[in-house]
């Protein structure tokens, strides 16, 4: 679990895991690694990424990472998460994409283009 308020951020080398979300809104800056499998995002302390903004649902959205492919899905929240302004619905994340969750802004940082499966056409769904 990663919680900005408690300072329990866990650091993973960018070489080991180049996938991360970077919180850039306001004066708070934090990085959250995206591990293989599901990364849950919301206000509940038991989630992988805990955002204390009251506009964030307890379980707001989640990321599904398989290899170097990361997709984002809404968790049926009252105010859906948005990817680059569009309501999330299984879109694949590309480095530099902006994910809005409540009033929080998270920027996805992924592996460099052309590395691993990033450039394969069959993974671009």
N, C-alpha and C positions, 0 to 999 in steps of 0.2 A: 504494500500500500504506500502511496506517496501522498503526503499531506503537507501543504505549504505552511499551515499554521504551526504545526508541531516541529517543523524542520527535519522531518524524517526522510528527506530525499535520498534516494539510493543511487549512487553513481556507477555507471557501467561504461567501460571504455568504448569509444566510437568505433574502434577497430573490431571489437567483439560484436557490437550491435549498433549499426549505423542508423537505425530507425528510432525516432524520438519525436515527442511533441514539445514545443517550447512555448511557454506562456509569456505573452508579450504585453498584455494590457496593464494599464496603470503603472504603478511603481514596482509591482511584483514581477519577478523574472524567475522562472524555474524550468527545468528540463525533466521530462518523464520518458524513460525508455519504453519502447514498445517491444515486448517479448513475443516469441512465437505463440500462436493461439489467440485467445481472446483477452483484450484489455478493456475493462469496464470503467466508464467515466460517469461521475455524478457527485452528489453531495454526501452520500453515506460514507462513513469512515472505513467501512470494510471493502470498499472498491479499490481498484488498482490506481486510479487517479481521482483523488478527492478534492473537489473545488467547493469552497465554503460560501460561495455566492448564493444568496437566497433565491435568485432566479433560476438556479440549476436544480433540476429534479433529483430526488434521491438516487435514481438510476436513470441517467439521461440518454446515454448512447454507448455504443461499444465499437471497438476496432477488431477486425479479424485479420491476423497476419499469418500467411502461409509462405514461407521462404521470404522473398523480397517483395511479395505482393501484399499490400495492406488495403483493406476496404473498410468503410465506415457505415454503420447502421444506426438508426434511431431506436431508442428503447421505449417507444410509445409515450414520450413525454408530452406534457401539456403544450409546451412551446418547443417544437422540434429543433434539433441541432441543424446547423447549416454549414455546407461546404462551399466556400467562395460565394456565399449568398443564396445558394440553392438548398432546399430541404434535402437532408441526406436520405439515400435510398440504395445503399450498397455500392456507392461509387468507389473507384480505386483512387487512393491518394497518390499524389505526385509531389515531390519535394517542392516546398514553397506554398502549397495549398493552405488556406486559412479555414480552421474549424471554429465556428462560433457556438458556444455552449452557454446558455444564459447570457450574462454580460461578459463572459470570459472569452478571450481570443487565444487560440492555440494554433501555432504554425507547425506543420509537419515537415520534418527534415528526414530525408531518406538517403539511400546510397546514391553515389554519383551515377548519372546516366551512362548506360552501357555496361554497368557492372552486373554480374550474376544474371538473374532473370529479368532485370529492369528493361532490357531492350528487346525481349522476345515478343513477337506479335501475338502469339497464342495466349499470353497472359494479360492482354489488354482488354478484359471484359469488365 
